[in-house]
Amino acid sequence: METVFIADDEQIIREGLKHIINWTSLGFAICGEAGSGEEALDGILELKPNLVLMDIRMPKLLGTDIIRLAREQGFTGKFIIISGYSDFAYAQTAIRLGVEFYLTKPIDEEELFEAVTRIRELIIKERESSTHIDLFREKAKNVILHELITGVFSPESKNALPNLDADSYQVVIYEDFYDAAEPAYSFAELMKVANRGNHAFEHITIKSREIFLLKGSFALRKFGDFLSHYEQYEHQEGSPLDALFLAYGRPVQNMDEIYLSYEEALLLSRRRFFCTQGQHTLGYEELPFLNTKVNEIDATKLKLYQELLTDSLKSFNRRKVAESLHELELFLYNVKDDIKSVKHFLTDLYFQVKEKINMIYSNAAIPFPSNSEIIERIEKSFYLYEIILFISEQADLIINATGAPSRDSVLYDILYYIDHNYQSNIKLETIAPLFGYNSAYLGKIFNKATGESFNTYIDHRRIEYSKKLLVENKLKVYEIAEQVGYKNVDYFHKKFKKYVGVSPAEYRKSDNL
């Protein structure tokens, strides 16, 4: 529905104009009225009607002055001017100011009806034309951004977009962990910026990936602040922040180098499959490590891990199963092969283990999934750790069907595993499935058996080992923190002082006195 504003100094005229034609049937709603020139100007600027029906002779401000002042302040609506025969000179001025129609008093109903009808047609036509122009501009902008980001651009592209020039740039690829229909957070919300006019970043979709081009030191700094905060804290499973994945390339200073940042981000996003549980970001700092991937998948490796897993299952040794799967995961993390090949390798591994176990325990009722179910489960997994957990669950199923070790032996295996793996990013949620428990239940029996929580036990193991490294005095404190499993050196300081009573530096100094 369009809006119309009526201005005339006579109340009776205004009432007549409201009812002389059926405004609603013509697609208009009356949004306001005024009895003086000043009131009319204020109402027009505040309400921004699509159409103004106004007497040219208004008290305090003439209609022509109202039109000129309204146009100067950006008003783009249409005008129909009402004038007497003696006001023709005013009407000529109004037409020069962009008035579409002027009607003489007394108002003829059919003449007003025709004028309003033609104005509505004009409004609709201009709106459609404006929409087409906006769509064209958006398409042109996306083409230019695509060229700049992918490195296939002409020199003219650099000056084709407003607000693109900046002192630095960085490309970020934003993904949803489980490819939800709608992102949990907008990128602007993550960075806590108001991206009005795209002054902080540009956005484009390339091959179903959400690409963000950060512009300027402020935007890059805000992104760095977000990463520092995001990576420092653990996120509750199932929360919106737990569904994010970001891959980002290096910061660059010139438009010509934007494609370098994009290529790095793209390479990292393709490594998402190998992220550990709870890992949400991959940055250009990781690239040197990607170049060190030297392992290769072959028949020898397939036979090796099949025998390791089969032997562990035959001896009902959950600890050995967990160690074998951990070794397998580390091996696959460092392979040069593509993700498709890794999935095929794991599928073949499962089939071979299944065949061996069925031969050994031909009389056991082991509820294996069908081969098609196994293939589908592995093929649809987003992450390597999901497949490893699936194989672990299947190993637990086999052990339960062929032999049932006591809870004490399982706890012994868990403690042994922790004591030899606490330097890595070890969590109750990742340990529990390896040994056939859910995390909540394992936490309870662990506390009951050891007298302390899972996290406290790991902290004690890490702190005890760090004390030995501090006494040896070969590594810096931050290097020791990393070696015992703390990514954040400040967090290591806090934990060490909590359990030892002094800082790591003070402990090293006192022990060497």
N, C-alpha and C positions, 0 to 999 in steps of 0.2 A: 504494500500500500504506500503510495506517495503522500507527501504532506503539503498542505497549502496554508499560507499565512495571509490574513486579510487586514488591510490598513486603510482607514478612512476616518476623518474627524467627526463624522456624524454617526451616532449609534444606530439610528434607524436604517442608514445605508448599509452598515456592516451586517445588521440582522437580515436585510434583504438579500445581500450577497451570499449569506450562508444558506439561504433556502431557494434562491432563484433557479438553481439547477440541483440535480441529485449528485452530489460530489462523490458519494460512495460508489455509485454505479460507474463512475468514470475512473475509479481507482484512486481517489484522494480522500484523505482525512484532514479536517481542519485542526491545526496544531496550535494556533494562537491568533490574537488580533491586537490592534493598536489604534489609538485615537489621535496620536501626534507623531511628528516626524522622529523625534528622539526615541519615543517608545518603539516605533517601527524599526529603527536601526538596531536598537538593543535586542529586540525580539528576533530579528532576522539573524544577527550574529550568534545569539544563544541557541536558537532552535534549529538553524540551518535548514529551512524548509526547501522542498524541491521547487515550489512555485510560490511567488508573492503576487497577490492581487491588490493593487494600491492606487489610491487617488494621487494624481500628480501634484495637487495643491494641498500640502499638509502643513499644519501649524508648526512653527519653530524650525522645521527643515523641509525644504521642497523635496518632492519625489526624486527629481534628478540628482539632488545632493545625496539623498539616501542611497541611490543606486551607485553613485561614484564612490562614496565612502565604504559601502559594503564590498564592492569589487576590490578596492584597494586593500581590504583586510581578508581577501581570499574567498569571498562568497561566490559560488559558482551556480546558484540556482537560477531559475527562470523568472521573468517578470511579465505581468500583464498590467499595463498602465491604463487607468481610467481618467479621461480628461473631458473638459468642455470644448466646444468648438473654438472658443477664444484662446485656448491653451495650445494651439497647434505648434507654436515655436518651442514650447516645453517638450511636446511630444517628439519633435525632430531631435532634440538633444538626447532624449531618452533612448531613441532608436540608435543613435551614435554610440551610446553606452552599452549596447547589446540587448536592449529590450526586444522581445520577440513580437509582442502584439500591443497595440493601444486601442482602446475602445472608447467611444464617446458616450456621454450621458444623454438621455437615460439609457441604461444598459438594455440591450436586446438579448433575450434569453437564448435564441438560436445562435447569435453571434458569439456569445460567451461560451456556449456549449461547444461550438466548432473550434474556438481558440484553445480551450482546455484540452479537447481531444487531440488536437495537433501537437500541443506541447507534451502531452503524455507520450505520444508516439516518438517525439524527438528525444525525450528523456530515456526511453527504452532503447532506442537506436544508439544513442551516445554511450549508454551503459554497456551494451553488447560490444560496441567498438572498443571501449576502454578495456573490457575484459580480454578481448582478443589481443590488444596491444600488450597488456600485462603478461598474458600467456607467452606471446612472442618474445618479450624481454626475458622472461624466466627461462625459456628454452635457450635463447642466445647466451644468457649468463651461464647455464649449465654446460653448454658446449665449450665456452671459454675456460671455465674452471676445469673441465675434463682435460682440455689441452694442456693447461698449466701444470696440473697435478701429474699427468702421465708423461710430460716432457715433449709432447708433439704440438707445438704452438708456433704461431707466426709472431714477429716482433710487434705487430699491431695489437695483439691480444693483451699485452702488458698494460696498455692504456685504455682498454675497452670497458673495464669494470670500475665503477666508483669505489673508493675506500679500500682498494686492494694494495696500495703501496704501504709498506711497513718496513721496520728496521730488521725484522726477523720473522721466520715462518717455521711451522712444524706440522707434520701430518699425523693425525691420529685416526685409527680405525676402531670404530665402536661396534661391538657385537653383543647380542644377548646370549648368555651361556647355553640356553636351551631353545634358542630361536623362537622366542615368544612373539606373538602377533604384534604386540606393542612393547616398546622399550620400557623398562621399569622406571627410568629417570630420563629426562631430557638432558642433553649435553650441557646446556646452559645451567641447569640446576646443579649438576655435578661440580661445575667450576664456580658456581655462585657468582655469575655475571649476568648483566642485562645486555643481551646481544642486539640492542636496537641499532638498526641500520647495518647489521652485520659487521660492526666495528671490531668485535673480538674474534670472530671466526666465520668462515664460510662452510656451507654443508652441501654435499652432493652424494648421490648413490652411484657406485660403479660396480657392476656385476653383483648386485644384491648386497654389497658391503656399504655400510654407512661411513663415509669419509668426511673428516673435519679438518679444515685448514686453519690452524691458529695463526693469527696475525698480530705481530708486535710483541714487545717485551712484556707488557702487562698481561696479555693472554697466556704467554708461555710461562710466566711466573705463577699465575693462578693455577695452571695445569700442574706445575711442579708441586705447588702447595697441596693440591688435591691428591696427587700420587703419594706424597709423604704421609698424609693423614690416612689415606685409604689402605696403604700397605702395612701400616703400623698396627692396625687393630683387626682382630678376627671378627668375622661377620656371621651372625646366626644363620644356620642353614635354613633356606626357604625365604629369607628376607630379600627385598628388592635389590639391595646392594650385593647380595650373594650371587646375583644373576648376571653381573656385568663382566665383560672381558674387553680390555683395551690393548691394542698394539700400537706402538708409536715409534716413528723414525727420529733421526737426529734433527736438532734445530739447524736451520740454514739462514744465511743473510740475504740472499738474492733470489728473485723470482726464477731465474734460470736453474736454480738448484733445488726447487721444490720437489721435482720428480725423484731426486735422490732420497729425500725423507719418505716419500710415498713408497718407493720400492723396498726400503727397509721395513716399513710398517707392514707392507703386504707379505714379505717373507716371514716376518714374525707371526702374523695372523695365521699363516698356514702351519705354524708349529703349535697351534692351540691344542691339538690332539695330545701332545706330549706334556701338557701342563700337569703339575701335581694337584692333588685335591686341595681346594681352597685357593689356588693361584689364579689371580684375576688380571694380571698385567704382564706384558712382555715388552721390553724397551730395547732401543738400539744398543744399550750397554751389553746386552746378551749376545750380540752378533759375533764377537770373537770366539765365543764358545761354540757357536753353530758350525764354524769352520773347522772345528776339531772333531767332528763326527766321523769316525773311521770304521765303525763296526759294519759288517755286512751279513745279511741273512743268507743262509745256505742249508743244504741237507745235513751237514755235519752239526751245525748248531741246533737244528730241529731234533736230531737224534740225541744230542747231549741233554737238552732240557726235558725231553720225553723220558729219558732214563732217570734223571734226577727226580722228577715228579712221581714217576711210577714206583721207584724205590722208596720214596718217602711215604707214599700211600700204603705200600705193602707192609711197612713197619709201623703203621698207624702213628707216624711222627708228625704232629702238627707243626712243631717248631721247624723241622726240616722242610716241610711244605712251604711255610712262610718265608724261610730263608731262600729257598729255590725261586719262589715267585718274585722276591725282592731282587735277587740277582738277575732274573729274566727281565724285570722292568728296567733296571739300570742298563742292561745290554741293549734293549730296544730303544731306550732314550738316546743312545749314542749311535744309532744306525744311520747310514746314508740313504737307505731305501725310503720310498714314499709310503704314505699312510695306507694305501690300498695293499701294498705288499706286506706291510706289518700285520694287517688284519687277516690276510690269507695265511700268513705264517702261524698266527695264533689259532686260527680255525683248524689248520692241519695238526697243530700240536694237541689241541683238545681231542680231535678224532683219534689220534694215535694212542693217547693215554687211555681214552675210553675203550679202544679195541684191546689194549693190553690188560686192563683191569677186568674186562668181560671174559677174557680167556682164563685169567687166574682164578676169578671167583665166578665161575659159570653157573653155580647154584644159588648165588646171592641175588636177592631181588633189589637191584640198585635202580632207583627211579631216574635214569638218565633222560634228559630232554631228547626229542627227536633231532636228527641231523639238521633238518630244515629250521627248527627252532634255534639251534645253536648258531647256524649261519646268520639268521636274521638278527639275533641278539648281538653278535659281534659286529656285523655290518652297520647296525644302527647306533652303535655306541659312539659318543662324541669324543671320548677321552680314553687314553690307554689305561689309566688307573681303573676305569669302570670295567674294562675287560679283565684286568688282573683280579679285581674283587669278585667278578663273576666266576672265574676259574677257581678262586679260593673257596667260594661258597660250594662249588661243585665238589672240590676236594673234601670239604667237611661232610658233604652228603655221602661221599664214598666211604669215608672212615666210619661214619655212624652206621652205615649199612653192612660193613664188613668187620668192624671191631670197635669197641667203645672204651677208650682209656678213661681213667678217673679224672675228676676235676683237679686233683693235686698235680698230676702229671701235666695237665694242660697249663696250669698256672706256672709250673716250673719252666715250661717251654716259653711262656710269655715273658717271664722275667729274664730268661736267657736271651731272648730276642731283643728286649729293651736294652740290656746291658751291652749288647754289641751293635746297637743301631741308634743310641740316643743322640749321636752327633748330627743325625739327619732331622728333617722336619717331622718328627714322630708325634702322632696324636692318637688319643683313645678311639676316635671315630674311624681311623684308618687301621688300627691294630685289631680292633674287635672282630671285624668280618674275617680276617685272616685265620682266626682261631675258632670261628663258628659261634660267636656271641654277638648280641647287639651291644652298643656302647654303654647304655644305661645299666644293663645287668652286669657287664664286665666291671664297670666302675664300682659297683657295690661289693662284688666278691673280691675284687682286688684290694679294696680298702679293708675289708674284713680280714684278709689273709696277711697283709703287710702292715696294717696299722696306720697307713697313710694313703692319701689320694694318689691317683695315677700321675697327675702333673707334679705333685710334690716329690714323688719318687724319682721322676726324671730330672727335676731340678737338683736333687741331692747328688745323683750320678754325675750330672754335668759339672756341678760346683766342685765335687771331689776331684774330677779329672782336671779341671781348670787350675786347681791348687797345685797339682803336680807340674803342670806346664808353667805356672808362674815361678815356681822354685827353680826350674831348669833355666829360666831367664833367656830363652832363645827367641821367643816370639813377642811381638807387641801385644798390648792388651786387646785391641780390636781384632787382631788375628786369632788370639785365643778364644775370644767370644764366638767368632765364626766357626772355629774348629770344634767347639763343644756343643754347637747347635743353636746359638743365639745370633740371629741376623742383626739385631739392633744392639750396639755396644752400650748404650745408655740403659737398656733393659737388663743387660748382663750385669752392669754396675749395681743396679737396684737389687737384683736377685742375690748377688754375691754378698752385699752388705747385710741383706736380710738374714742369710744363713750363717755367715762367718763373723759378722759384727764389725768388719772394717772393709774398706774399698780394696779392689784387686791390687792397686799400686801400693797401698799401705801394707797389705799382706806380703807382697813380694819384698818390700823394703825391710820389714820386720824379720822375715825368715832369713834374709841374707846378712843381717847384722852380726 
